[in-house]
Amino acid sequence: MIQRSSLKWPITLGVVLLALIVCLLVLWVIAQAATHQWAMLTVGTIFLALVLIGVVMYLVLSIKEVRLNRRQANFIDSVTHELKSPIASIKLYLQTLDMRDVDPEQAREFHRFMLEDVQRLDALIDHLLEAARLGNVEKGDEQPAEDLPLEQIARTCVETIRRRYELSDEQVAVNVQPCVTRGRPQDVEMILTNLLDNAVKYAAQEQKIQVDVGPKGKDRVLVRISDNGKGVRFELRRKIFERFFRGGSELERTTKGTGLGLYIVRSLVAKMRGKISVHGRGPLRGATFEVDLPGRPIDVPAAAPPDKVSV
């Protein structure tokens, strides 16, 4: 287990230094004002104020560094668990198949479970590689953007999530309208798949997901994904998009994940010059994620009227 840094000492040291600087500043002002040394008073006050600002910035950066260290430690714990669990499961099924004969129906079930574990590992590796790519990509190294049929991609991603979690058509309601966005196909697929995966994980026991995709004006498209879970607390609605962020302790958490999914979503949406937000209002009582992307509606030609038949 990785040792997590404590916020106690940085905060204590910062508060003590701030108190000392404030006391020194007050005493300096009183001493110089008493002797009418106005020039020294002005210069000294400016320097002490700059020192005070520096200490405050140091305290803020130290707290951020400790929190990042905690999130990284949670991330390593979760990745270790996410890697070990499917590998142990696959190993157990393979040992069972090797040690004794099983009937064909049970063998098919074992193969299905192993395939699900492999898909889980594949999704985890995709997240790790995408997070690394987002941090290292340079201009000119990426594939050019292209016009993408958002309706078709959304339906494909919904079908993938339905198969992955064995959800019925009634559990995932889809309302999509013909529209186009501009970007890379793999980026849009990862945005939608991660949001859908997140919605299923944090939905209620009887999962209900609603997906709405459609144009928003002439040059924007809106993707809205809602679930019937507990929602996201207001104070966490910005933090959940930070890298490695997962609320609570990794040892007490029941929901699987690494803390990279929403970070990847936010980074890809920003790269596409879009915006993402989460709130509590929506068709279901849980969280609602809204992704605003550049795009346009597709004009669907109306059906031609039937030819008149002369009698």
C-alpha positions as CSV (number, residue, x, y, z in Angstrom):
1,M,0.0,0.0,0.0
2,I,1.3,3.4,-0.9
3,Q,1.8,5.8,2.0
4,R,-0.5,8.8,1.6
5,S,0.8,12.3,2.5
6,S,-0.9,14.2,5.2
7,L,-2.3,17.7,4.9
8,K,-1.6,18.4,8.6
9,W,2.0,19.6,8.4
10,P,1.7,21.8,5.3
11,I,-1.4,23.6,6.7
12,T,0.1,24.0,10.1
13,L,3.4,25.4,8.7
14,G,1.5,27.7,6.4
15,V,-0.7,29.1,9.1
16,V,2.2,29.7,11.4
17,L,4.2,31.5,8.7
18,L,1.2,33.6,7.7
19,A,0.6,34.6,11.4
20,L,4.3,35.6,11.7
21,I,4.3,37.6,8.5
22,V,1.1,39.4,9.5
23,C,2.5,40.3,12.9
24,L,5.7,41.5,11.3
25,L,3.8,43.6,8.9
26,V,1.6,45.2,11.6
27,L,4.7,46.0,13.8
28,W,6.6,47.4,10.8
29,V,3.7,49.7,9.9
30,I,3.3,50.9,13.5
31,A,7.1,51.5,13.9
32,Q,7.5,53.4,10.7
33,A,4.4,55.4,11.1
34,A,5.5,56.5,14.6
35,T,8.8,57.8,13.2
36,H,7.2,59.2,10.0
37,Q,9.4,57.2,7.8
38,W,6.9,57.1,4.9
39,A,9.3,56.0,2.2
40,M,10.5,53.1,4.3
41,L,6.9,52.3,5.3
42,T,5.8,52.1,1.7
43,V,8.7,50.0,0.5
44,G,8.7,47.7,3.5
45,T,4.9,47.2,3.3
46,I,5.2,46.3,-0.4
47,F,7.9,43.7,0.2
48,L,6.1,42.2,3.2
49,A,2.9,42.0,1.1
50,L,4.8,40.2,-1.6
51,V,6.2,37.7,0.9
52,L,2.7,37.2,2.3
53,I,1.4,36.4,-1.2
54,G,4.3,34.0,-1.8
55,V,3.6,32.1,1.4
56,V,-0.1,31.9,0.5
57,M,0.7,30.5,-3.0
58,Y,3.2,28.1,-1.5
59,L,0.5,26.8,0.9
60,V,-2.1,26.4,-1.9
61,L,0.4,24.6,-4.1
62,S,1.5,22.3,-1.3
63,I,-2.1,21.3,-0.6
64,K,-2.7,20.6,-4.3
65,E,0.4,18.5,-4.4
66,V,-0.7,16.4,-1.4
67,R,-4.2,15.9,-2.8
68,L,-2.7,14.9,-6.2
69,N,-0.4,12.4,-4.3
70,R,-3.5,10.9,-2.6
71,R,-5.4,10.6,-5.9
72,Q,-2.3,9.0,-7.6
73,A,-2.1,6.5,-4.7
74,N,-5.8,5.7,-5.0
75,F,-5.3,5.4,-8.8
76,I,-2.5,2.8,-8.3
77,D,-4.6,0.9,-5.8
78,S,-7.6,0.8,-8.2
79,V,-5.5,-0.1,-11.3
80,T,-3.9,-2.9,-9.3
81,H,-7.3,-4.2,-8.3
82,E,-8.7,-3.8,-11.8
83,L,-5.8,-5.8,-13.3
84,K,-5.6,-8.5,-10.6
85,S,-9.3,-9.3,-10.4
86,P,-9.9,-10.3,-14.1
87,I,-6.6,-12.1,-14.3
88,A,-7.4,-14.2,-11.3
89,S,-10.8,-14.9,-12.7
90,I,-9.4,-16.0,-16.1
91,K,-6.8,-18.1,-14.3
92,L,-9.5,-19.9,-12.2
93,Y,-11.6,-20.7,-15.2
94,L,-8.7,-22.0,-17.2
95,Q,-7.5,-24.2,-14.3
96,T,-11.0,-25.5,-13.9
97,L,-11.2,-26.4,-17.6
98,D,-7.8,-28.0,-17.5
99,M,-8.3,-30.1,-14.3
100,R,-11.7,-31.6,-15.1
101,D,-14.1,-32.2,-17.9
102,V,-17.1,-29.9,-18.0
103,D,-20.3,-30.2,-20.0
104,P,-20.5,-28.0,-23.2
105,E,-23.0,-25.6,-21.7
106,Q,-20.8,-24.9,-18.7
107,A,-17.8,-24.6,-21.0
108,R,-19.6,-21.9,-23.0
109,E,-20.5,-20.1,-19.8
110,F,-16.8,-20.2,-18.7
111,H,-15.7,-18.8,-22.1
112,R,-18.3,-16.0,-21.9
113,F,-17.0,-15.0,-18.4
114,M,-13.4,-15.1,-19.6
115,L,-14.4,-12.9,-22.6
116,E,-16.0,-10.4,-20.3
117,D,-12.8,-10.3,-18.2
118,V,-10.7,-9.8,-21.3
119,Q,-12.9,-6.9,-22.4
120,R,-12.6,-5.4,-19.0
121,L,-8.8,-5.5,-19.3
122,D,-8.9,-4.1,-22.8
123,A,-11.0,-1.2,-21.6
124,L,-8.6,-0.5,-18.8
125,I,-5.6,-0.5,-21.1
126,D,-7.4,1.8,-23.5
127,H,-8.0,4.3,-20.7
128,L,-4.4,4.2,-19.7
129,L,-3.1,4.6,-23.2
130,E,-5.5,7.4,-23.9
131,A,-4.6,9.3,-20.7
132,A,-0.9,9.0,-21.7
133,R,-1.6,10.1,-25.3
134,L,-3.6,13.2,-24.1
135,G,-0.6,14.2,-22.0
136,N,2.1,13.7,-24.7
137,V,0.4,14.4,-28.1
138,E,1.8,17.3,-30.1
139,K,0.2,19.3,-32.8
140,G,0.5,17.7,-36.2
141,D,0.7,14.2,-34.8
142,E,-3.1,13.6,-34.8
143,Q,-5.4,12.4,-37.5
144,P,-7.3,15.1,-39.2
145,A,-10.9,15.8,-38.0
146,E,-13.8,14.7,-40.2
147,D,-17.6,15.0,-40.3
148,L,-19.1,12.2,-38.2
149,P,-22.7,11.0,-38.0
150,L,-23.4,11.4,-34.3
151,E,-26.6,9.5,-34.5
152,Q,-25.0,6.4,-35.8
153,I,-22.1,6.5,-33.4
154,A,-24.4,7.0,-30.4
155,R,-26.5,4.0,-31.3
156,T,-23.4,1.9,-31.7
157,C,-22.1,2.9,-28.3
158,V,-25.4,2.3,-26.7
159,E,-25.5,-1.2,-28.2
160,T,-22.0,-1.9,-26.9
161,I,-23.0,-0.9,-23.3
162,R,-26.2,-3.0,-23.5
163,R,-24.2,-6.1,-24.4
164,R,-21.5,-5.4,-21.9
165,Y,-23.9,-5.1,-18.9
166,E,-26.7,-7.3,-20.4
167,L,-29.3,-4.4,-20.3
168,S,-32.7,-4.6,-22.0
169,D,-34.0,-2.1,-24.5
170,E,-36.3,-0.7,-21.8
171,Q,-33.4,0.1,-19.4
172,V,-31.6,2.3,-22.0
173,A,-33.9,4.7,-23.7
174,V,-32.5,6.3,-26.8
175,N,-33.8,9.5,-28.5
176,V,-31.4,10.6,-31.2
177,Q,-31.9,13.0,-34.1
178,P,-29.8,13.1,-37.3
179,C,-26.8,15.4,-36.8
180,V,-23.2,15.7,-37.6
181,T,-20.2,16.7,-35.4
182,R,-16.5,17.1,-36.4
183,G,-13.7,15.2,-34.9
184,R,-12.0,11.8,-34.8
185,P,-14.3,8.7,-34.7
186,Q,-12.3,7.1,-31.8
187,D,-12.6,10.3,-29.7
188,V,-16.3,10.5,-30.1
189,E,-16.8,6.8,-29.4
190,M,-14.6,7.1,-26.2
191,I,-16.6,10.1,-25.0
192,L,-19.9,8.4,-25.4
193,T,-18.8,5.0,-24.2
194,N,-17.2,6.4,-21.0
195,L,-20.3,8.5,-20.2
196,L,-22.6,5.6,-20.7
197,D,-20.3,3.2,-18.7
198,N,-20.2,5.8,-15.9
199,A,-24.0,6.2,-16.0
200,V,-24.6,2.4,-15.7
201,K,-22.1,2.1,-12.8
202,Y,-23.6,4.8,-10.7
203,A,-27.3,4.2,-11.6
204,A,-29.7,2.6,-9.1
205,Q,-30.0,-1.2,-8.7
206,E,-32.6,-1.3,-11.4
207,Q,-30.6,0.7,-13.9
208,K,-32.4,3.3,-16.0
209,I,-30.4,5.3,-18.6
210,Q,-31.7,7.9,-21.1
211,V,-29.7,9.1,-24.0
212,D,-30.7,12.2,-26.0
213,V,-28.8,13.4,-29.0
214,G,-29.8,16.3,-31.3
215,P,-29.0,19.6,-32.8
216,K,-28.7,22.7,-30.6
217,G,-29.2,25.7,-32.9
218,K,-27.5,25.8,-36.3
219,D,-23.9,25.1,-35.4
220,R,-24.0,23.0,-32.2
221,V,-25.1,19.6,-31.2
222,L,-26.0,18.4,-27.7
223,V,-25.6,15.0,-26.1
224,R,-27.4,14.4,-22.8
225,I,-26.9,11.1,-20.8
226,S,-29.0,10.7,-17.6
227,D,-29.2,8.0,-15.0
228,N,-31.4,7.2,-12.0
229,G,-28.7,7.0,-9.4
230,K,-27.9,9.2,-6.4
231,G,-26.5,12.0,-8.6
232,V,-23.3,14.1,-8.1
233,R,-23.1,16.4,-5.1
234,F,-22.8,20.1,-6.1
235,E,-19.3,20.5,-4.5
236,L,-17.9,17.6,-6.6
237,R,-19.3,18.6,-10.0
238,R,-16.0,20.2,-11.0
239,K,-13.6,17.8,-9.2
240,I,-15.0,14.6,-10.9
241,F,-13.3,15.7,-14.1
242,E,-9.9,15.9,-12.5
243,R,-7.3,13.2,-13.3
244,F,-7.3,10.3,-10.8
245,F,-10.2,11.8,-8.8
246,R,-12.4,9.3,-7.1
247,G,-14.3,10.2,-4.0
248,G,-13.7,8.2,-0.8
249,S,-11.1,5.6,0.1
250,E,-10.2,2.9,-2.5
251,L,-10.6,0.2,0.2
252,E,-14.2,1.2,1.0
253,R,-15.4,1.8,-2.6
254,T,-17.7,-0.7,-4.3
255,T,-17.8,0.9,-7.8
256,K,-15.1,-0.2,-10.2
257,G,-13.0,2.4,-12.0
258,T,-9.6,4.2,-12.1
259,G,-10.6,7.9,-12.0
260,L,-9.5,8.4,-15.6
261,G,-12.8,8.1,-17.5
262,L,-14.2,11.5,-16.9
263,Y,-10.8,13.1,-17.2
264,I,-10.4,11.6,-20.6
265,V,-14.0,12.7,-21.6
266,R,-13.3,16.3,-20.5
267,S,-10.0,16.4,-22.3
268,L,-11.4,15.0,-25.6
269,V,-14.4,17.3,-25.4
270,A,-12.1,20.3,-24.9
271,K,-10.0,19.2,-27.9
272,M,-13.1,19.2,-30.0
273,R,-13.9,22.7,-28.8
274,G,-16.9,21.6,-26.8
275,K,-18.1,21.9,-23.3
276,I,-19.2,19.3,-20.7
277,S,-21.3,19.8,-17.6
278,V,-23.1,17.7,-15.0
279,H,-26.2,18.6,-13.0
280,G,-29.2,17.2,-11.3
281,R,-32.0,18.3,-13.6
282,G,-33.0,15.9,-16.3
283,P,-35.5,13.2,-17.2
284,L,-34.3,10.9,-14.5
285,R,-33.6,11.6,-10.8
286,G,-29.9,11.0,-10.9
287,A,-26.9,12.7,-12.6
288,T,-27.2,14.2,-16.1
289,F,-24.1,14.8,-18.2
290,E,-24.4,17.3,-21.1
291,V,-21.9,17.5,-23.9
292,D,-22.1,20.5,-26.2
293,L,-20.1,20.0,-29.4
294,P,-19.7,21.9,-32.6
295,G,-21.9,20.4,-35.3
296,R,-25.0,20.8,-37.4
297,P,-28.3,19.0,-38.0
298,I,-28.8,16.8,-41.0
299,D,-31.8,17.7,-43.1
300,V,-33.8,14.5,-43.7
301,P,-35.6,14.8,-47.0
302,A,-39.3,14.4,-46.7
303,A,-40.9,11.3,-48.3
304,A,-42.0,12.0,-51.8
305,P,-45.8,12.1,-52.3
306,P,-47.3,9.1,-54.0
307,D,-47.8,9.4,-57.7
308,K,-51.3,10.1,-58.8
309,V,-52.9,7.2,-60.6
310,S,-55.4,8.2,-63.3
311,V,-58.5,6.2,-63.4
